[in-house]
């Protein structure tokens, strides 16, 4: 469709003046005033304050044309389309172009005027004053927020981190007074930035100076804007702020801003306190091991098992089989997974891993390519009271599933293990260590199935773990129970643990044990106090912290690797392969299991001793264990 020249000009004018007409008219009036003031000041400067009458009259006569030139140039070059409340350096540079063009045009025309009552020096001085004058008028909203008497925000905010994220935050807060924060400065550990100014804000010191800077600048809020900050750094910052009763907030990372995130600040989470970077797995390797395969997950309704199912679906297995004895949990999980399953066939199996005949029947029917064995009894004190059940599920259940995997010629069997299997002091840890030994032993006689175990520490947020327990106790008003003031634990989030389990499973190997990078140890007492303070409460005052003493089987500090085990790198930086001189055969471990099983329903204390003897002997020096005589077992 063709448009007439008149229509085209009208559309161009409409684009040049896009926006609120009242605001545009006000902007034009202000620009005219700026030009008038600039030329008046230039004349006064040129003639030392005494402007000849003929020069003043000539300037007044030509002023409407000069002002119109600046306004028209601003229109044509889009100055009036800029939202100056969010103006940037780029916008100011864009303003410089029309001012320069009009100034040069007037200067050039003045060359051809014979009776020059407007000196060329006045034109240049006026142009030099018009640019900063217009810039200041247009940026007045942002400039006023930087003045101590012009700031309207009610909360003084100190930014920890003067990198890209911190700078973006400072600029956002300075340009939008409605966010109700007034930045007062930066904290940064980079010595090159100390005492420099960024966006008009001073870098006041390092994290070590945080407390004195908060007091000196009267900061009311602290925002952490450090990309990939370690857990220890965040805990240090949070600890200082909590001692001073100053709220602390987290700033989303630079990627969040780039991808259009709008939440400027958020509360500190437990994941922040752990300070673990998001896991980047080798998607191609994981996909190769899972895509178009038949996958079985035991313990599918549990915390780890259900997350395994969620993440495995992203790799598009042909079939995903969910096995658990918790039919309600399986049903609820299927309702969650069905909408996201895509072309993957989901199948539920209500079964107990200790039922050997049932497990064999299921494996014979589905013939899985990949088995993740997450079914286990895991609660330490409860298993101390019921060692028979711990042995039945964690050892015999593992044996049933592992044998079935080998008989059905599955491609891989992956055991989900625990750091409590390292030099175990609990029945739970000892039974999981025996399950690891089974994995090592069965791998020796398996031509088709690759056996591997993946070991990691406490999973934050899993059912019965310390984090949800503390939250429930805080919600009830306390007390929060901590076993010992010196108790330390390694923590990992459920999604991270599962991602690395899948990654480790892609490595395969005959009897390999993999260890996940668990980061730094966390003080349980410190974690409890942090969680109380994150709810706006004070430990010892609002919520009491009570020490209950270690429960049976609990250690003060967990170990990730035994003395006789050595860590070797893998293709993933957060997954290590453990090597050890453990020489255990399938016949030997099965003989020991049969001897323990023979006494399962007798004396519970003797059963505990027998379980510990097998696990301890293989966990301390790697030597084979002799036949368990009753006297020897009872003596341990």
C-alpha positions in Angstrom: 0.0 0.0 0.0 1.4 3.4 -1.1 1.3 6.5 1.2 1.2 10.1 0.1 4.1 12.3 1.1 1.9 14.2 3.5 0.9 10.9 5.3 4.6 9.8 5.4 5.6 13.1 7.0 2.8 12.9 9.5 3.8 9.4 10.5 7.4 10.4 10.9 6.4 13.3 13.2 4.2 11.0 15.2 7.1 8.6 15.7 9.4 11.5 16.7 6.9 12.6 19.4 5.9 9.2 20.6 4.9 9.3 24.3 2.7 11.5 26.6 2.0 14.8 24.8 2.0 16.8 28.0 5.4 15.4 29.0 6.8 16.1 25.6 5.5 19.7 25.6 7.1 20.2 29.1 10.4 18.8 27.8 10.3 21.2 24.8 9.6 24.2 27.1 12.5 23.2 29.4 14.9 22.8 26.4 13.9 26.3 25.2 14.6 27.7 28.6 18.0 25.9 28.7 19.0 27.4 25.3 17.9 30.9 26.5 19.9 30.6 29.7 22.9 29.2 27.8 22.9 32.1 25.3 22.4 34.7 28.0 25.3 33.3 30.0 27.5 33.1 26.9 26.8 36.8 26.0 27.6 37.8 29.6 30.8 35.9 29.6 31.8 37.2 26.1 31.3 40.9 27.1 32.4 40.6 30.8 28.9 41.2 32.1 28.1 44.3 30.0 26.4 43.2 26.8 26.1 46.0 24.1 22.5 46.9 23.2 22.8 46.0 19.5 24.1 42.5 20.4 21.3 41.8 22.9 18.7 43.0 20.4 20.1 40.8 17.6 20.3 37.8 19.9 16.7 38.3 20.9 15.6 38.6 17.3 17.3 35.3 16.1 16.7 33.4 19.3 13.4 31.8 18.2 15.2 30.3 15.2 18.1 29.0 17.3 15.7 27.4 19.9 13.6 25.9 17.1 16.7 24.4 15.6 17.7 22.6 18.8 14.1 21.4 19.4 13.7 20.2 15.8 17.0 18.3 16.0 16.0 16.7 19.3 12.7 15.6 17.6 14.3 14.1 14.5 17.1 12.3 16.5 14.6 10.7 19.0 15.6 12.6 22.1 12.0 13.1 23.1 11.3 9.3 22.8 13.8 8.5 25.6 12.4 7.7 29.1 14.9 9.8 31.0 13.9 8.4 34.4 15.9 5.4 33.3 18.5 7.3 31.2 22.0 6.0 30.7 25.4 7.1 29.4 24.2 6.0 26.0 21.2 8.3 26.2 23.4 11.2 27.2 25.7 10.5 24.2 22.6 10.4 22.0 21.7 13.9 23.3 25.1 15.2 22.3 24.5 14.6 18.6 21.7 17.0 18.0 23.3 19.7 20.2 26.6 19.3 18.3 24.9 19.4 14.9 22.8 22.6 15.6 25.8 24.3 17.3 28.0 23.7 14.2 25.2 24.7 11.9 24.7 28.1 13.7 28.5 28.6 13.8 28.7 27.9 10.0 25.8 30.2 9.1 27.4 33.0 11.3 30.4 33.0 9.0 28.2 34.3 6.1 26.5 37.1 8.2 28.1 40.4 7.4 26.9 42.5 10.3 27.8 39.8 12.9 26.2 41.0 16.2 26.3 37.4 17.5 30.0 36.6 17.9 31.1 33.1 16.9 32.6 32.6 20.4 29.1 33.1 21.9 27.8 30.4 19.6 30.4 27.9 20.8 30.2 28.9 24.5 26.4 28.6 24.3 26.5 25.2 22.6 29.0 24.0 25.3 26.4 25.1 28.0 23.3 23.8 26.2 24.6 20.1 26.3 25.2 19.8 30.1 22.1 22.0 30.7 19.8 19.8 28.8 21.4 16.6 30.2 21.0 17.9 33.8 17.4 18.9 33.2 16.5 15.5 31.6 18.3 13.5 34.2 17.1 15.5 37.1 15.1 12.6 38.6 18.1 10.4 38.9 20.4 13.2 39.9 18.1 14.2 42.8 18.2 10.7 44.2 22.0 10.9 44.5 21.8 14.1 46.7 21.6 13.5 50.4 18.7 15.9 50.7 17.0 14.7 47.5 16.9 10.9 48.3 13.4 9.8 49.1 14.1 6.1 49.8 13.5 5.1 53.4 16.0 2.2 53.8 19.8 2.7 53.6 21.3 -0.3 51.7 24.9 -1.5 51.7 25.9 -3.6 48.7 28.4 -6.5 49.2 30.1 -7.0 45.9 31.1 -4.3 43.4 31.1 -6.6 40.3 28.6 -6.6 37.5 25.7 -7.8 39.7 26.4 -5.2 42.4 26.7 -2.4 39.8 23.4 -3.4 38.1 21.7 -3.4 41.5 23.1 0.1 42.4 22.0 1.5 39.0 18.5 -0.1 39.4 18.0 1.3 42.8 19.3 4.8 41.9 17.0 4.9 38.8 13.8 3.7 40.6 13.0 5.4 43.9 9.8 3.3 44.1 12.0 0.3 45.2 12.5 2.2 48.5 16.2 1.6 48.9 19.0 4.2 49.0 22.5 2.6 48.2 25.1 4.0 50.5 28.2 2.2 49.2 29.9 -1.0 48.3 31.9 -3.7 50.1 34.4 -5.7 48.0 37.5 -7.9 48.6 39.2 -6.8 45.4 42.0 -4.4 46.6 42.0 -2.6 43.2 38.4 -1.4 43.9 38.9 -0.1 47.4 38.2 3.6 47.9 37.1 4.0 44.2 33.7 5.2 43.2 31.2 3.2 41.1 28.0 4.9 40.0 28.9 7.6 42.5 29.1 5.2 45.4 32.4 4.6 47.3 33.9 1.1 47.8 34.2 1.3 51.6 36.1 -1.8 52.6 36.3 -5.6 52.5 34.1 -8.2 54.0 36.3 -8.1 57.0 35.3 -4.4 57.5 31.6 -5.2 57.2 30.6 -4.7 60.8 32.3 -1.3 61.2 31.0 -0.1 57.8 27.4 -1.0 58.7 27.8 1.0 61.9 29.5 4.0 60.3 27.1 4.3 57.4 24.1 3.4 59.4 23.1 0.7 56.9 19.6 -0.7 57.5 19.8 -3.5 54.9 22.7 -5.5 53.4 22.5 -7.0 49.9 24.9 -9.8 48.9 25.7 -9.3 45.2 28.6 -11.7 44.8 28.4 -14.1 41.9 29.0 -17.7 43.0 29.9 -16.8 46.5 31.1 -19.6 48.7 29.0 -20.9 51.6 31.6 -19.8 54.1 31.6 -16.2 52.7 27.8 -16.0 52.8 27.7 -17.5 56.3 30.3 -14.9 57.5 28.2 -12.0 56.0 24.9 -13.4 57.4 26.6 -13.9 60.8 27.7 -10.3 61.0 24.3 -8.9 59.9 22.5 -11.1 62.3 24.6 -10.0 65.2 23.8 -6.4 64.4 20.1 -7.2 63.7 20.5 -5.9 60.1 18.3 -7.7 57.5 20.3 -9.3 54.7 19.1 -10.0 51.2 20.4 -11.9 48.2 20.8 -10.4 44.7 20.0 -12.7 41.8 23.0 -13.3 39.6 24.0 -11.4 36.4 22.4 -14.2 34.2 19.1 -13.6 36.0 19.2 -9.9 35.0 20.2 -10.7 31.4 17.3 -13.1 31.0 14.7 -10.6 32.1 14.3 -11.3 35.8 12.5 -8.6 37.7 12.9 -9.5 41.4 15.7 -7.2 42.6 16.3 -8.7 46.1 15.2 -12.0 47.7 15.5 -13.6 51.1 18.5 -15.7 52.0 17.8 -19.5 51.6 19.5 -22.5 53.1 21.0 -23.2 49.6 22.7 -19.8 49.8 24.2 -20.7 53.2 25.5 -24.0 51.8 26.9 -21.9 48.9 27.0 -24.7 46.4 27.2 -23.7 42.7 24.5 -25.0 40.4 25.6 -28.4 39.0 26.5 -28.6 35.3 26.3 -32.2 34.2 27.5 -33.7 30.9 24.1 -33.8 29.3 25.3 -35.7 26.3 26.9 -38.5 28.3 23.9 -38.8 30.6 21.5 -38.7 27.7 23.5 -41.5 25.9 23.1 -43.7 29.0 19.4 -43.1 29.5 17.7 -42.0 26.2 15.5 -44.7 24.6 16.4 -47.1 27.4 14.2 -49.0 29.9 15.0 -47.6 33.3 13.9 -48.9 36.8 14.1 -46.9 40.0 13.6 -48.6 43.3 12.5 -46.5 46.3 10.9 -44.3 43.7 8.5 -42.7 46.2 11.3 -41.5 48.5 13.1 -38.1 48.4 16.0 -39.3 46.3 14.0 -41.8 44.2 11.3 -39.3 43.2 13.8 -36.7 42.2 15.7 -39.3 40.2 12.4 -40.0 38.3 11.9 -36.3 37.6 15.4 -35.8 36.2 15.5 -39.0 34.3 12.5 -38.0 32.3 14.4 -35.0 30.9 16.7 -37.6 29.2 13.7 -39.3 27.4 13.9 -43.0 28.4 11.7 -45.3 26.5 10.2 -46.7 29.7 10.5 -45.5 33.3 9.5 -48.0 35.9 8.8 -46.8 39.5 9.1 -49.4 42.2 8.2 -48.9 45.9 6.2 -50.4 48.7 4.5 -47.1 49.4 1.5 -47.2 47.1 0.2 -43.8 48.1 3.6 -42.2 47.4 3.8 -44.0 44.0 0.3 -42.8 43.1 1.0 -39.2 44.0 4.3 -39.3 42.1 2.6 -40.7 39.0 0.1 -37.8 39.0 3.0 -35.4 39.1 5.1 -37.1 36.4 2.4 -38.1 33.8 2.0 -34.5 32.4 5.7 -34.2 31.8 6.5 -37.8 30.7 6.1 -37.0 27.0 6.6 -40.2 25.0 8.1 -42.1 27.9 6.0 -45.0 29.2 5.5 -44.8 33.0 4.8 -48.0 34.9 4.2 -48.3 38.7 5.2 -51.4 40.7 4.0 -51.9 44.2 6.7 -54.2 45.7 9.1 -54.7 48.5 12.8 -55.2 47.5 13.1 -57.9 50.2 10.6 -60.1 48.3 13.0 -62.0 46.1 10.4 -63.8 44.1 8.4 -60.6 43.3 11.6 -58.7 42.3 12.7 -61.6 40.0 9.2 -61.6 38.4 9.3 -57.8 37.8 12.8 -57.9 36.3 11.8 -60.8 34.0 8.9 -58.9 32.7 10.4 -55.5 32.0 14.1 -56.5 31.5 15.5 -53.0 32.4 18.6 -51.6 30.7 19.5 -49.4 33.7 18.7 -49.8 37.4 18.9 -47.1 40.1 18.6 -48.7 43.5 17.5 -46.0 46.0 15.3 -48.2 48.2 16.7 -48.2 51.8 16.0 -47.7 55.4 18.0 -44.7 56.4 17.1 -43.3 59.8 20.1 -43.9 62.1 18.5 -44.2 65.6 15.5 -46.1 64.3 17.8 -48.7 62.7 19.7 -49.1 65.9 16.5 -50.4 67.4 15.7 -52.6 64.4 18.9 -54.1 63.1 17.0 -57.0 61.6 14.9 -54.7 59.3 18.0 -52.7 58.4 19.8 -55.8 57.3 16.8 -57.2 55.5 16.1 -54.1 53.4 19.6 -52.6 53.0 21.5 -55.8 52.5 19.1 -58.5 51.4 17.0 -56.1 49.4 20.2 -54.8 47.6 21.2 -58.4 46.9 17.8 -59.3 45.4 17.8 -56.3 43.1 21.4 -56.6 42.1 21.1 -60.3 41.3 17.9 -59.7 39.3 19.7 -56.9 37.4 22.5 -59.3 36.5 20.2 -62.2 35.7 18.1 -60.0 33.3 21.3 -58.7 31.8 20.7 -55.1 32.6 23.3 -52.7 31.3 24.0 -51.0 34.6 23.1 -51.2 38.3 23.7 -48.1 40.4 23.5 -48.3 44.2 22.7 -45.1 46.1 25.0 -45.2 49.1 25.9 -42.9 52.0 29.0 -41.4 53.7 27.8 -43.3 56.8 29.2 -46.4 55.1 32.7 -45.1 55.8 34.1 -46.7 58.9 30.5 -47.2 60.1 29.5 -46.8 63.7 25.7 -47.2 63.1 23.7 -50.2 61.9 22.4 -48.1 59.0 26.0 -47.2 57.9 27.2 -50.8 58.4 24.4 -52.3 56.3 25.1 -49.8 53.5 28.8 -50.7 53.6 27.8 -54.3 53.1 25.6 -53.3 50.2 28.7 -51.5 48.7 30.7 -54.7 49.2 28.0 -56.6 47.4 28.3 -54.2 44.5 32.0 -54.8 44.3 31.7 -58.5 44.6 28.9 -59.1 42.1 30.7 -57.0 39.5 33.5 -59.5 39.4 31.3 -62.2 37.9 29.2 -60.0 35.6 30.0 -59.9 31.9 27.0 -57.8 30.9 26.0 -55.7 33.8 28.2 -52.8 35.1 27.9 -52.3 38.9 28.6 -49.0 40.6 27.8 -47.3 43.9 27.5 -43.6 44.5 28.2 -42.3 48.0 27.2 -38.9 49.3 26.4 -37.1 52.6 23.3 -35.6 54.2 20.7 -34.6 51.7 19.2 -31.3 52.7 15.4 -31.3 52.8 14.9 -35.1 52.6 12.3 -36.6 54.8 13.5 -36.8 58.4 16.6 -34.8 57.8 17.8 -32.1 60.1 16.5 -29.1 58.1 12.8 -29.9 58.0 13.1 -31.0 61.6 14.5 -27.6 62.6 11.8 -25.8 60.6 9.0 -27.7 62.4 10.6 -27.0 65.8 10.9 -23.3 65.0 7.3 -23.1 63.8 6.2 -24.7 67.1 8.1 -22.1 69.0 11.0 -24.3 70.0 13.0 -25.7 71.5 15.4 -26.6 68.6 17.2 -29.8 69.5 20.9 -30.2 68.6 22.7 -33.3 69.6 26.1 -31.8 70.3 27.7 -28.3 69.9 30.6 -29.7 68.0 28.6 -31.9 65.6 29.5 -31.2 61.9 27.9 -32.5 58.7 28.3 -32.4 55.0 25.1 -31.3 53.1 24.0 -31.5 49.5 20.7 -30.6 47.9 18.4 -33.3 46.5 18.5 -32.1 42.9 22.3 -31.8 43.0 22.8 -35.2 44.5 20.5 -36.8 42.0 22.2 -35.0 39.0 25.5 -36.3 40.1 24.1 -39.8 40.7 22.9 -39.9 37.1 26.3 -38.5 36.0 28.2 -41.1 37.9 25.9 -43.8 36.5 26.9 -42.8 33.0 30.6 -43.6 33.8 29.8 -47.3 34.5 32.7 -49.4 35.6 32.9 -52.8 37.3 32.4 -52.4 41.0 33.4 -48.7 41.1 32.4 -46.6 44.0 32.0 -42.9 43.3 32.0 -40.1 45.8 30.3 -36.8 45.2 31.9 -33.5 46.0 30.2 -32.4 49.3 31.8 -29.0 49.7 32.6 -27.7 53.2 31.5 -29.2 56.6 28.6 -27.3 58.3 28.2 -26.9 62.0 24.8 -28.2 63.0 24.6 -25.7 65.8 25.5 -22.8 63.5 22.9 -24.1 61.0 20.2 -24.2 63.7 21.0 -20.6 64.8 21.1 -19.3 61.2 17.7 -20.9 60.5 16.2 -19.3 63.7 17.6 -15.9 62.7 16.3 -16.2 59.1 12.8 -16.4 60.6 13.5 -13.1 62.3 13.9 -14.7 65.8 16.8 -14.7 68.3 18.4 -18.0 69.4 18.3 -18.4 73.2 15.8 -15.6 73.6 12.9 -16.2 71.2 13.8 -19.9 70.5 15.7 -22.1 72.9 18.4 -24.4 71.6 18.7 -27.6 73.6 21.6 -30.1 73.4 20.3 -33.7 73.6 23.5 -35.7 73.3 24.5 -37.9 70.3 22.0 -40.6 69.4 23.0 -44.2 69.2 25.2 -44.8 66.1 25.8 -41.1 65.4 29.2 -39.6 64.9 30.2 -36.1 65.7 31.9 -35.8 62.3 31.2 -37.8 59.2 33.9 -39.1 56.9 33.7 -39.1 53.1 36.6 -41.4 52.4 38.2 -44.2 54.4 41.9 -44.3 55.1 42.5 -47.1 52.7 40.5 -45.5 49.9 42.1 -43.1 47.4 40.2 -40.5 45.3 40.8 -40.4 41.6 39.3 -37.8 39.2 36.6 -38.6 36.6 35.4 -36.7 33.6 33.2 -34.6 35.9 34.9 -32.2 38.5 32.3 -33.0 41.2 32.5 -36.8 40.9 35.5 -38.7 42.2 36.2 -42.4 41.8 37.4 -44.3 44.9 40.1 -46.9 44.6 40.9 -49.4 47.4 42.6 -52.7 48.0 39.4 -54.4 49.1 39.5 -58.0 47.9 36.1 -59.4 48.3 34.6 -62.3 46.3 31.0 -63.0 45.6 31.2 -66.4 47.3 32.8 -64.9 50.5 30.4 -62.0 50.9 27.4 -64.3 50.3 28.7 -66.7 52.9 29.0 -63.9 55.4 25.5 -62.6 54.6 24.1 -66.1 55.0 25.7 -66.4 58.4 24.2 -63.1 59.5 20.8 -64.1 58.1 20.9 -67.3 60.1 20.9 -65.3 63.3 18.4 -62.6 62.2 15.6 -63.6 64.5 17.6 -64.4 67.5 19.5 -62.0 69.9 19.5 -58.5 68.5 22.7 -57.6 70.2 24.5 -60.5 68.5 23.0 -59.5 65.2 24.3 -56.0 65.6 27.8 -57.4 66.4 27.8 -59.7 63.4 26.7 -56.8 61.0 29.4 -54.5 62.4 32.1 -57.2 62.2 31.6 -57.7 58.5 31.4 -54.0 57.7 34.3 -53.0 60.1 36.8 -55.6 58.9 36.3 -54.6 55.3 36.2 -51.0 56.1 39.4 -50.8 58.2 42.0 -52.8 56.3 40.3 -54.3 53.3 41.2 -57.9 54.4 38.8 -60.7 54.0 36.8 -61.7 57.0 37.0 -65.2 58.5 33.9 -67.3 59.2 31.9 -65.5 62.0 32.0 -67.7 65.1 29.5 -66.8 67.7 32.0 -66.1 70.4 34.0 -63.7 68.1 30.8 -62.0 67.0 29.5 -61.5 70.5 32.9 -60.1 71.6 32.9 -57.2 69.1 
